[in-house]
């Protein structure tokens, strides 16, 4: 059985933070950044997981931090981060890594106290919160049917998705010119509509997840913080 591949999105320039620096390096503790927290909990939840960081904005600074503080982390830079969106970063990672059997994608600034239990050979999964929570504003009208994702819909998406080998193979054939400008939820909708991908649904307790949207959320994030 293969290991789980975990892709942490850290390429974007967060609105209002260009002068502050990468969101992923904001401190939750004196020596623990958002990225450190994500890596620690990923390793704790999934033994022998392959952890991949997709960088972009201030790549050199993020890369140096990872290399100075962690081992066995794959770092990939999305050189088009300034003009493209999440899907371009994900496609860049897939192109670089080659054939993969699975990939758990964690959105920018997403923190887990406890990761959902998944196995490498599961079908593709969309993760939802059991109740609404601050900073999570994309959802689905149903988690039982097509699961179309958009802003303001009642079943709140956790901004994480697990892709099986079939879905990854389809994504590897997507044209960056057509998909690179899309956010992840928009690409998921395309996979549902055009490629008939079937996503299972998994519910997460909102107490186990937090989203850092900007530096303004760090005070609350510090209260959520556990290592």
N, C-alpha and C positions, 0 to 999 in steps of 0.2 A: 504494500500500500504506500502511496506517495505521501510526502509531507504537505501541509497546507502552505500555500504561498500567500503572504499578507502584503498588500500594497498600501502604503501610507501616502496619501496625497499631501504634498507640501510645496507645491510649485507656484501657487498664486500670489499676486500682490493683493493683500487684504486692504479693502477700502479704508482710508484714513490712517494707514500704517506705513506708508512708504518711507517716511522719515524715521520711523521707530525700528523697522527691520522685519524679518520674517516672523509671522505669527507662531510658527512651530518652535521658535526659540524663546518665546515668552516664558518667564519663570513662574512655576507653581510653588517652588521652594527655593531656598538659597542656591542649591546646586542641581535642581531638577527642572528641566524645561518640559513644555508640552510634548515635544518629540521624545524625550527620555521616558516620560510617563507612558506614552504609547508603545514604545519598544519594550519596556519592562513588562507591561501587562500582556502584550502579545506573546512574549517568550514564556511567561508564567502560565498562560492559558493553553498554549499549543507547543508541546515538546518538539524540538527540532524543526520548528517552523522556519521557512525561508522568508526573511523580512526584506522587503524592497522599499526604498524611499525614492519617490519621484520629486526632484527638486526643480527649481527654476529661478525665482526671485532670490538674489544674493546666494546663488548656488555655492560659491566658494566658502562662504561663512558657514552655511549649513553642513556642507561636506566636511569641513575641518572639525566642526563640533562632533559629528558622528564618528569620525576616525579617531578623535581624541578620547571618546567616552564609550565606544561600543566596538564589538568584534563581530565578524561574520554578517555584516549588513551590506546588501547590494544597493549602490547609489546610482541613480540614472537621472540625467538632467534633460528637461524639456526645454530646448533652446528657444522654442516659440511661445514661451509662457506669457509674454507681454501682449501678444496679439491673438492668442487662442484661449480656450477654456479647458475644463476638466477632461473632456473626452480626448483631446489631443494629448494630454499628459498620459492618460491610460493607454492609448494606442501606441505612444512612444515606448512605454514600458513593455507592452506585448511584443512590439517589433524587436526590441532589444533582447528580450529574454528567450524568444523563440517558442517552440511548442510547450504548452503548459497543460496540466490536467485539471487545475483549479486555481482560483484566485479570489481571496477575500479582500475587497476594496473598502478602506476606511476613509471617510471624508475628512477634509481639512478641519483640524481643531476638535475632532470627535474623541472623547475620553470615555473609556469603560472602567467601571469598578470590577465588573465581571463580564467576560466575553460570553456570547451565546455559544452553546454547545453544538458544534458542527463537526462533521467528518470529511476528509478529503474527497471521498467518492460520492458525496451527496449531489442532488440536482441543484440547479441555480435557485437562490433564495433572495427574497426581499425582506428586510427587517423593519418591523413597525414597533412604535411605542404603544404601551397599553393605555396611556393617557397623554394629552397634549403637554408640551413643555416649552419653555422659553427658547428662542433661537431656532427651533425646528418648525418650518413653515410650509413644507411640501408634504402632500399626503395623497391618499387615494380615496375614491368614493366607496370602494369595496376592496377587501383583501381576499375575496373568494373568487372573483371573476377575472377581468382583464387587467386590473390593478393599474390603470392609467394614472400617472403621477402628475400633479400640478399644485400650484400654490393654493392654500386655503381649504383643501379638501380634508374631511374629518379624520381619516385614519392616518395618523402622522408617521411619515417615513423617517427612519433613523439615519438616513444618509450613508448607509452601508449596504453592500450587496455581495453575495457570493456567486461566483460564476463557475459553472462546470466546463468541461473540456469542449463540449459542443458549442456553447455560447462564446467561449474564448476564440475558437476557430472562426466563427462567424465574424467576431470583432476584428480579428487579424486581417480580414479581407476588406474592411471598411476603408473608404477613401478619406484621408485626413482633410482634403479640400472640402468635402461635403459634411464631415462630422466634427472636424477639429474645433469649430466654433460653438459646439453644443455643450451644455452642462450634462452631468452624468444622468440626471433624471430624464432629460430629453432623449438621450441615447437609449435608455431603458425603454422608453415609450416606442422608439423606432424598432427595437428588437421585438417588442410585443406585437406591434402592428404589421411590420413588414416580414419578419422572419419567424413569427409564430413560436417564439421562445416561451416556455412555460416556467414561470417563477413560482416556487413554493413560498408560503408566508410563514414568518417566524416572529413571535411577539416578544418584545423586550420590556422589562419593568423600567419605567422612566427613572427610578431611583438609581439604576445601574449605569446611566449614560448622561453625559454632559457635552454641550457644544460651546466652545470658545469662538465667538464671532469676531471679537477684536480685543484690544488691551483693556477695554472697559469691563470685560467679563472676568478678568483675572481674580478679582476679590472673591467672587462667588466660586470660581474654579478652585481656589485655594481651600475653600471649605469642603469641596467635593473630593479633593486630593487625598489619595491613600496609596502608600507604597509599603 
